[in-house]
Amino acid sequence: MPPLETYPIISLRKEDVLAPEEMGSKRKGWVQVTGDSERWLFKYARLSNGQVTGEHWAEKVASEVAGLLHIPHARVELATLDGSPGCISRRFPELARPGAELIHGNDLLAGAGFGYDRTKQFRQSDHTVENILAAISHVFSDPAEQATAFQQMAGYLVLDAIILNTDRHHENWALIRVMHQDGRVTHEMAPTFDHASSLGRNEPPDKLVAWLTEPGRPEWYAGRNRCQGGISLRSDDAHGANPLKLLELVARKWPDYFAPWRPQVENVQEEALCDTVGRVPAGTMVQAQREFAKALLRVTLRRVKDILL
């Protein structure tokens, strides 16, 4: 079998930087990529104890997994900026339309009329599936458009479960609102974005080396309470729910929302899923990260198939 073709790494210079981006806690800025008229958001990979935490490869792998599932997603590429590692995320083409803007989840929830605190960044237990669906319902009055939006959000929960995304907070999903020249206002779900907190990317490599020798450790990691997401099951929960547990409960309660994703999940093969990690260049992630991420994907794919199929 021929070796996998590795992902390219886009080399950027400070001259390519257009403007900083203020939203969020991560260091990032808008850049111009040669040959593309659209803007890209460069995100630096953060350091912990002198080691790169892996946000850049996690973001890239997540986008490739979303592609396998045919879930609308931001295009992501690995990149460096003046030698510093990171990744770039392409601005949604839908935002190039006149009058189009991105409306984040916290603003939608705050506008839905049930007293949601849009400024609360941590332990926001009101960020529940029920409240998210209520906020979406507040925007979409047409039943068909509402159902489409619910199904797209369900796809994001499937993706989160497979990649163990722990950061689906209220600024990490959005709608696109278009103010038309004739006065009409239309909405659609934005593609999914910002999946840097996935696949155990923050775990120290020396810990992963030890874990890889322990049978059942990936299963433990995927199912443990410490693997907490950005969406709560109930408004009185102290922490967000594990993405796999959340999917299990939501898919049982609203099975119709997941109908479009069942054939997509069924058709995904374990080898193709693991290849999304195998294509990461050798210098971008250490071997222990690579092997543990693949092990997690094998576990989560089996679990998601058990839930949905």
C-alpha positions as CSV (number, residue, x, y, z in Angstrom):
1,M,0.0,0.0,0.0
2,P,1.5,3.4,-1.0
3,P,2.1,5.8,1.9
4,L,-0.6,8.4,2.6
5,E,-0.2,11.8,1.1
6,T,0.4,14.2,4.0
7,Y,-1.5,17.5,4.4
8,P,0.2,20.6,3.0
9,I,1.5,23.3,5.4
10,I,0.8,26.8,4.2
11,S,3.7,29.1,4.9
12,L,2.7,32.7,5.8
13,R,4.6,35.8,6.6
14,K,3.7,38.8,8.7
15,E,3.1,40.7,5.5
16,D,0.1,38.4,4.9
17,V,-1.7,39.5,8.1
18,L,-4.7,41.7,7.5
19,A,-6.2,42.3,11.0
20,P,-6.4,40.7,14.5
21,E,-9.5,38.9,15.6
22,E,-10.8,39.9,19.0
23,M,-13.4,37.2,19.6
24,G,-12.4,34.3,21.8
25,S,-9.4,33.7,24.0
26,K,-6.9,32.3,21.5
27,R,-4.3,34.4,19.7
28,K,-5.4,34.7,16.0
29,G,-5.7,37.0,13.1
30,W,-7.1,37.3,9.6
31,V,-4.6,36.6,6.8
32,Q,-4.4,36.6,3.0
33,V,-3.4,33.4,1.3
34,T,-1.7,33.6,-2.1
35,G,-4.1,32.9,-4.9
36,D,-7.3,33.2,-2.8
37,S,-9.4,36.4,-2.6
38,E,-11.2,35.2,0.5
39,R,-9.8,35.9,4.0
40,W,-8.5,33.1,6.3
41,L,-8.3,33.1,10.1
42,F,-4.9,32.0,11.3
43,K,-4.9,30.5,14.8
44,Y,-1.6,29.9,16.7
45,A,-1.1,26.6,18.3
46,R,-0.7,27.3,22.0
47,L,2.2,26.0,24.2
48,S,1.9,24.2,27.5
49,N,5.2,23.6,29.4
50,G,7.1,24.3,26.2
51,Q,5.2,21.8,24.1
52,V,2.7,22.5,21.3
53,T,-0.7,21.4,22.5
54,G,-2.0,20.1,19.2
55,E,-4.9,22.5,18.5
56,H,-3.7,23.0,14.9
57,W,-3.7,19.3,14.0
58,A,-6.9,18.7,15.9
59,E,-8.6,21.4,14.0
60,K,-7.4,20.0,10.6
61,V,-8.4,16.4,11.4
62,A,-11.8,17.5,12.6
63,S,-12.5,19.3,9.3
64,E,-11.5,16.2,7.4
65,V,-13.7,14.0,9.5
66,A,-16.6,16.4,8.9
67,G,-15.9,16.0,5.2
68,L,-16.1,12.3,5.4
69,L,-19.6,12.7,7.0
70,H,-20.7,15.3,4.5
71,I,-21.3,17.8,7.4
72,P,-21.0,21.4,6.3
73,H,-17.8,22.7,7.8
74,A,-15.1,25.4,7.7
75,R,-12.2,24.6,5.4
76,V,-9.0,24.2,7.5
77,E,-5.4,23.9,6.5
78,L,-2.2,23.6,8.5
79,A,-0.1,26.7,8.4
80,T,2.8,28.5,9.9
81,L,3.1,32.3,10.4
82,D,6.7,33.5,10.4
83,G,7.6,29.9,11.5
84,S,5.1,29.6,14.3
85,P,2.8,26.6,13.9
86,G,-1.0,26.9,13.6
87,C,-3.8,26.4,11.2
88,I,-5.9,28.6,9.0
89,S,-9.7,28.5,8.6
90,R,-11.3,30.0,5.5
91,R,-14.0,32.5,5.9
92,F,-17.4,31.0,4.9
93,P,-18.2,31.8,1.2
94,E,-21.8,32.4,2.3
95,L,-20.7,35.5,4.1
96,A,-19.5,37.1,0.8
97,R,-23.1,37.7,-0.1
98,P,-24.4,41.3,0.3
99,G,-26.0,41.8,3.7
100,A,-24.7,38.5,5.1
101,E,-23.4,38.3,8.7
102,L,-22.7,35.7,11.3
103,I,-24.9,35.5,14.4
104,H,-23.3,33.4,17.1
105,G,-25.2,31.1,19.4
106,N,-25.0,33.3,22.5
107,D,-26.7,36.2,20.7
108,L,-29.4,33.9,19.4
109,L,-30.0,32.4,22.9
110,A,-30.1,35.8,24.5
111,G,-32.7,37.0,21.9
112,A,-35.0,34.0,22.4
113,G,-36.7,35.5,25.5
114,F,-35.8,33.2,28.3
115,G,-33.2,35.3,30.1
116,Y,-30.0,33.7,28.7
117,D,-26.8,35.4,29.9
118,R,-24.8,35.8,26.6
119,T,-21.7,37.1,28.4
120,K,-21.1,34.1,30.7
121,Q,-18.2,32.2,29.3
122,F,-17.6,29.4,31.9
123,R,-20.0,26.9,33.4
124,Q,-22.9,28.2,31.3
125,S,-25.3,25.4,32.3
126,D,-28.2,27.1,30.4
127,H,-26.4,26.1,27.2
128,T,-28.6,23.0,26.8
129,V,-29.9,21.2,23.7
130,E,-33.4,22.2,24.6
131,N,-32.4,25.9,24.8
132,I,-30.4,25.7,21.6
133,L,-33.4,24.2,19.7
134,A,-35.7,26.9,21.3
135,A,-33.4,29.6,20.1
136,I,-33.3,28.2,16.6
137,S,-37.1,27.8,16.6
138,H,-37.3,31.5,17.5
139,V,-35.6,32.4,14.3
140,F,-37.1,29.9,11.9
141,S,-40.9,30.1,11.6
142,D,-41.2,27.9,8.6
143,P,-41.5,24.3,9.7
144,A,-39.4,22.9,6.8
145,E,-36.6,25.5,7.4
146,Q,-36.7,24.7,11.1
147,A,-36.4,21.0,10.5
148,T,-33.4,21.5,8.2
149,A,-31.7,23.7,10.9
150,F,-32.4,21.1,13.6
151,Q,-30.9,18.3,11.4
152,Q,-27.8,20.3,10.7
153,M,-27.3,20.9,14.4
154,A,-27.8,17.2,14.9
155,G,-24.9,16.6,12.5
156,Y,-22.7,18.8,14.6
157,L,-23.5,16.7,17.6
158,V,-22.5,13.5,15.6
159,L,-19.2,15.2,14.6
160,D,-18.6,16.2,18.2
161,A,-19.1,12.7,19.4
162,I,-16.7,11.1,16.9
163,I,-13.9,13.6,17.5
164,L,-14.7,14.1,21.2
165,N,-15.0,17.9,20.8
166,T,-15.2,19.4,24.3
167,D,-15.6,23.0,23.2
168,R,-19.1,23.4,21.5
169,H,-19.8,26.5,23.6
170,H,-22.3,29.2,22.7
171,E,-19.8,31.0,20.4
172,N,-18.9,27.9,18.5
173,W,-22.1,27.5,16.5
174,A,-23.9,30.2,14.6
175,L,-26.5,31.2,12.0
176,I,-25.9,33.3,8.9
177,R,-28.4,36.1,8.6
178,V,-28.9,37.8,5.2
179,M,-30.5,41.3,5.0
180,H,-31.8,41.4,1.4
181,Q,-32.1,44.6,-0.6
182,D,-35.9,44.1,-0.9
183,G,-36.2,44.1,2.9
184,R,-36.4,40.4,3.5
185,V,-34.4,38.7,6.2
186,T,-33.4,35.1,5.8
187,H,-31.4,32.7,8.0
188,E,-29.5,29.5,7.6
189,M,-27.2,27.4,9.8
190,A,-23.6,28.3,9.5
191,P,-21.1,25.5,8.7
192,T,-19.6,24.0,11.8
193,F,-16.3,25.5,13.0
194,D,-13.7,25.7,15.7
195,H,-12.9,22.1,16.8
196,A,-9.4,22.6,18.3
197,S,-10.3,20.9,21.6
198,S,-10.7,17.4,20.2
199,L,-9.1,14.0,20.2
200,G,-7.2,14.5,23.4
201,R,-4.9,17.0,21.8
202,N,-4.1,18.6,25.2
203,E,-2.8,15.5,26.9
204,P,1.0,15.4,27.4
205,P,2.8,13.0,25.1
206,D,4.5,11.2,27.9
207,K,1.1,10.5,29.5
208,L,-0.1,9.2,26.1
209,V,2.9,6.9,25.8
210,A,2.0,5.2,29.1
211,W,-1.7,5.1,28.2
212,L,-1.0,3.3,24.9
213,T,0.4,0.4,26.9
214,E,-2.8,0.0,29.0
215,P,-5.6,-2.0,27.5
216,G,-9.0,-0.2,27.5
217,R,-7.5,3.2,28.1
218,P,-9.0,4.8,24.9
219,E,-12.4,3.5,25.9
220,W,-12.0,4.9,29.4
221,Y,-10.9,8.3,28.0
222,A,-13.8,8.5,25.6
223,G,-16.4,7.7,28.2
224,R,-15.1,9.4,31.3
225,N,-16.8,12.3,32.9
226,R,-13.7,14.4,32.6
227,C,-14.3,14.5,28.8
228,Q,-16.9,17.2,29.2
229,G,-18.4,19.1,26.3
230,G,-19.7,22.6,25.9
231,I,-23.4,21.6,26.0
232,S,-25.2,20.7,29.2
233,L,-27.9,18.0,29.6
234,R,-29.8,20.1,32.2
235,S,-29.6,23.7,33.3
236,D,-28.7,22.5,36.9
237,D,-25.7,20.5,35.7
238,A,-22.3,21.7,37.0
239,H,-20.5,20.7,33.8
240,G,-21.2,20.1,30.1
241,A,-22.0,16.6,29.0
242,N,-19.6,14.1,27.5
243,P,-20.2,14.3,23.7
244,L,-20.9,10.6,23.3
245,K,-23.4,10.7,26.2
246,L,-25.0,13.8,24.9
247,L,-25.5,12.2,21.4
248,E,-27.0,9.0,23.0
249,L,-29.6,10.9,24.9
250,V,-30.5,13.5,22.2
251,A,-30.7,10.9,19.4
252,R,-33.0,8.8,21.6
253,K,-35.2,11.9,22.3
254,W,-35.3,13.4,18.7
255,P,-34.4,10.5,16.4
256,D,-35.8,12.2,13.3
257,Y,-33.2,15.0,13.4
258,F,-30.5,12.4,12.9
259,A,-32.1,10.6,10.0
260,P,-29.8,12.3,7.4
261,W,-26.6,11.3,9.3
262,R,-27.3,7.6,9.8
263,P,-26.3,6.6,6.2
264,Q,-23.3,8.9,6.4
265,V,-22.1,7.3,9.7
266,E,-22.8,3.8,8.3
267,N,-20.7,4.4,5.2
268,V,-17.6,5.7,7.1
269,Q,-14.9,3.1,7.4
270,E,-12.5,2.9,10.3
271,E,-9.5,2.9,8.0
272,A,-10.6,6.1,6.2
273,L,-11.4,7.7,9.6
274,C,-7.9,6.9,10.9
275,D,-6.3,8.1,7.7
276,T,-7.5,11.6,8.6
277,V,-4.9,11.4,11.4
278,G,-2.4,9.5,9.4
279,R,-2.1,12.3,6.9
280,V,-0.9,14.8,9.5
281,P,2.8,15.5,8.7
282,A,5.3,13.9,11.1
283,G,6.7,17.1,12.4
284,T,3.2,18.4,13.4
285,M,2.3,15.7,15.9
286,V,4.3,13.2,17.9
287,Q,3.7,9.5,17.4
288,A,2.0,9.0,20.7
289,Q,-0.5,11.7,19.8
290,R,-1.1,10.1,16.4
291,E,-1.6,6.6,17.8
292,F,-3.9,7.7,20.7
293,A,-6.0,9.9,18.3
294,K,-6.5,6.9,16.0
295,A,-7.4,4.7,18.9
296,L,-10.0,7.2,20.1
297,L,-11.5,7.4,16.6
298,R,-11.9,3.6,16.5
299,V,-13.7,3.7,19.8
300,T,-16.0,6.7,19.0
301,L,-16.9,5.4,15.6
302,R,-18.1,2.1,17.0
303,R,-20.0,3.9,19.8
304,V,-21.7,6.3,17.4
305,K,-22.7,3.5,15.1
306,D,-24.1,1.7,18.1
307,I,-26.1,4.8,19.0
308,L,-27.4,5.7,15.6
309,L,-27.7,2.4,13.6
